[in-house]
Amino acid sequence: MKTKEIIQRVQSLYSKGVQSDDSRLSARHIYSKVLTTRAFLIEQKLDKRQPISQWVYQTLDCVELIPAMPYECPCLPEVGCKILRTKYQLPQFLTGLLEGAAIQAVTSVEGSIVFAMTTFQDKKYKKGNRYTASKPDFYIRNAYVYITCKDAPKVITITGLFDDPLEAYDYPSMCGADPCTATEGSEPTDCYECLSPMDKELPIEKSMIKTLIEITAAELIGMFNQSQEDQSNNNLDSAPEASK
């Protein structure tokens, strides 16, 4: 379901629930709460060791790599490995998940090279091992992906569970021109890419949509009612004492 359609359905339930002229919420406010609920539902499935549908994952295509500076690298030059990092910081992955669950795959664009996940700390120990030091792997540090590979590609793909799907949709791609920019006498090449982010599908399993909408609306209604109650209590506390 499109992101804007989910927001509209949440707004409809919310408006019915609070019965107030102040019931209108901004799309951004609702979207923020939708993201919180989405993360909760995904984390709940992972905690139960239930599989996550591929529709929930997003792939960053053509992620540009640049040489990493020496002080950024734990790899020794003697082993012949090459350290690169993503040019731009990644969108935030879903947090609080089982280790490694947020990142499904990091590969070369055509899939011939698969980078194994490691950590910055483990990489420091690998660099002295001639068998593992130059094997393709990656780690994340300061929101960048670092990779090591003897024949490192210029671009990679990253598939994962991202906290904000709209940020993932907008992540810069190195490959090809902007499909939304038509030259004279031509049309944009990819209608889907040219859509507003709100017109794109929210990455979530179809079976979760009804629950997501209901939980989100219920929480927003609860927040509104609590705000109204707090305001009423504040008004009572600040009212002048009635004359005797």
C-alpha positions in Angstrom: 0.0 0.0 0.0 1.2 3.5 -0.8 2.6 5.5 2.0 0.1 8.3 1.5 -2.8 5.8 1.6 -1.7 4.5 4.9 -1.4 8.0 6.3 -5.0 8.8 5.0 -6.4 5.7 6.7 -4.7 6.5 10.0 -6.0 10.1 9.8 -9.6 8.8 9.2 -9.5 6.5 12.2 -7.9 9.2 14.3 -10.5 11.8 13.4 -13.3 9.4 14.3 -11.7 8.6 17.6 -11.1 12.1 19.0 -14.3 13.8 17.8 -12.8 17.2 17.9 -12.1 20.2 15.6 -8.5 19.8 16.6 -8.3 16.3 15.2 -6.4 17.1 12.0 -2.7 16.1 12.1 0.0 16.8 9.6 1.1 13.9 7.3 4.6 14.2 8.7 3.4 13.7 12.3 1.4 10.6 11.3 4.3 9.3 9.2 6.6 9.5 12.1 4.2 7.4 14.3 3.8 5.0 11.4 7.5 4.4 11.3 7.6 3.7 15.0 4.8 1.1 14.7 6.4 -0.5 11.6 9.7 -0.9 13.5 7.8 -2.5 16.4 6.0 -5.0 14.2 9.2 -6.0 12.4 11.1 -6.3 15.6 8.3 -8.4 17.1 8.5 -10.9 14.1 12.3 -11.2 14.4 12.1 -11.8 18.1 9.8 -14.7 17.4 12.3 -16.0 14.8 9.6 -15.5 12.1 10.8 -14.8 8.5 10.6 -11.3 7.1 9.1 -10.9 3.7 11.4 -9.6 0.9 8.8 -6.8 0.4 10.0 -5.3 3.7 13.6 -5.0 2.6 14.9 -2.2 0.4 18.0 -2.2 -1.9 20.2 0.8 -2.4 21.4 0.3 -6.0 24.7 1.7 -7.3 26.1 2.9 -4.0 29.3 4.8 -4.9 32.6 3.8 -3.2 35.6 6.1 -2.6 39.1 5.3 -1.3 39.2 5.4 2.5 41.9 7.5 4.1 44.7 5.5 5.9 43.6 6.7 9.3 40.2 5.2 8.6 41.5 1.8 7.8 42.5 -1.1 10.1 44.0 -3.0 7.1 47.7 -3.3 6.5 49.0 -2.4 3.1 51.3 -5.4 3.0 48.4 -7.9 2.6 47.4 -6.2 -0.7 43.8 -5.4 0.3 42.1 -2.3 -0.8 39.8 -0.4 1.6 36.9 1.7 0.3 34.0 3.3 1.9 30.6 4.6 0.8 30.7 8.2 -0.4 27.7 9.1 1.5 26.5 8.1 4.9 23.8 5.4 4.9 20.2 5.9 5.9 19.7 4.6 9.4 19.0 0.9 9.7 16.3 -0.3 12.1 17.8 -0.5 15.5 17.1 -3.0 18.3 17.1 -6.0 15.9 19.0 -9.2 16.3 22.7 -8.8 15.3 23.0 -8.6 11.6 19.3 -8.8 10.9 19.0 -5.2 9.6 21.4 -5.9 6.8 20.5 -8.7 4.4 23.3 -8.3 1.8 26.2 -6.2 0.6 27.3 -7.2 -2.9 28.8 -6.0 -6.1 26.1 -4.7 -8.5 26.0 -7.9 -10.6 26.2 -10.1 -7.5 29.5 -11.8 -8.2 31.1 -10.5 -5.0 29.4 -11.0 -1.7 30.9 -9.1 1.2 30.7 -10.9 4.6 29.7 -8.8 7.6 32.4 -8.1 10.2 33.1 -5.4 12.8 35.8 -2.8 13.0 37.2 -4.6 16.1 37.3 -8.0 14.4 38.9 -6.5 11.3 41.8 -5.3 13.4 42.5 -8.9 14.3 42.0 -10.2 10.7 44.6 -7.9 9.2 47.5 -10.0 10.4 46.0 -13.2 9.0 47.2 -13.9 5.5 44.2 -16.2 4.8 41.4 -13.8 5.9 42.9 -10.3 5.7 42.0 -9.7 2.0 38.8 -11.6 1.8 35.8 -9.5 0.7 34.0 -8.2 3.8 32.4 -5.0 5.2 31.8 -3.3 8.4 29.8 -0.2 9.4 31.4 2.8 11.2 30.0 6.3 11.6 27.1 5.4 9.2 29.5 4.5 6.4 30.1 1.0 5.0 33.8 0.1 4.7 34.7 -2.8 2.4 38.0 -4.7 1.7 38.6 -6.5 -1.5 41.6 -7.1 -3.8 39.6 -6.2 -6.9 37.2 -3.8 -5.3 34.3 -2.6 -7.4 33.4 1.1 -7.8 29.8 0.6 -6.8 27.9 -1.9 -4.6 24.4 -2.7 -3.6 23.1 -2.7 0.0 19.9 -4.5 1.0 18.5 -4.0 4.4 15.7 -2.9 6.8 15.8 0.9 6.9 14.2 3.0 9.7 12.8 5.6 7.2 11.9 4.1 3.8 11.6 7.6 2.3 15.3 8.3 3.1 16.3 5.0 1.5 14.3 5.9 -1.6 16.1 9.2 -1.8 19.6 7.8 -1.3 22.0 9.0 -4.1 22.7 6.5 -6.9 25.9 6.7 -8.9 24.6 4.8 -11.9 22.8 6.6 -14.7 21.3 10.0 -15.1 18.3 11.3 -13.1 15.4 9.4 -14.6 13.1 12.3 -13.7 15.0 14.7 -15.9 13.8 14.5 -19.5 15.9 16.0 -22.3 14.3 18.0 -25.1 12.0 15.7 -27.1 12.2 12.8 -24.6 10.3 11.6 -21.6 11.5 10.5 -18.1 12.7 6.9 -18.3 11.3 5.5 -15.1 7.9 6.7 -13.9 8.2 4.9 -10.5 11.4 6.7 -9.7 9.8 10.0 -10.5 7.0 9.6 -8.1 6.8 11.6 -4.9 8.1 9.4 -2.0 4.6 9.5 -0.5 3.2 7.8 -3.7 5.6 4.9 -3.3 4.9 1.7 -1.5 5.6 1.5 2.3 7.9 -1.5 2.7 5.8 -3.7 5.0 4.1 -7.1 4.7 0.5 -6.9 3.5 -0.6 -8.9 6.5 0.8 -6.2 8.8 -1.0 -3.2 7.2 -4.3 -3.5 9.1 -2.5 -3.9 12.5 -0.1 -1.0 11.7 -2.9 1.4 10.9 -5.0 0.4 14.0 -2.0 0.6 16.4 -0.9 3.9 15.0 -4.3 5.5 15.2 -4.9 4.2 18.7 -1.6 5.6 19.9 -2.3 9.0 18.4 -5.8 9.1 19.9 -4.3 8.2 23.3 -1.8 11.0 22.9 -4.5 13.5 22.0 -6.7 12.5 24.9 -3.8 12.6 27.4 -3.0 16.1 26.1 -6.5 17.3 26.5 -6.6 15.8 30.1 -3.3 17.5 31.0 -4.6 20.8 29.6 -7.8 20.6 31.6 -5.9 19.8 34.8 -3.5 22.7 34.2 -6.5 25.1 33.7 -8.0 23.9 37.0 -4.7 24.3 38.8 -4.3 27.9 37.5 -7.8 29.0 38.1 -8.2 31.6 40.9 -9.8 30.3 44.1 -13.5 30.9 44.2 -14.6 33.6 46.6 -16.0 32.4 49.8 
